[in-house]
């Protein structure tokens, strides 16, 4: 089971929020995901990201499994 994520209230200047929202949109992230991305990057660059921190959740839909297109009996293969 995944660890529950912490919820916080963050007060931002409206212009800062708008800039973050535009940046997030350009990178196909939510504003919340963009803030977390930036915080993690700042912590890592400052040498303050704790060890064992999980990665960011994957963006978008899960990838479909690739189906092999070979015949089970080997028909159609070059010999």
Helices and strands as residue ranges (DSSP letters): H 14-26, H 31-45
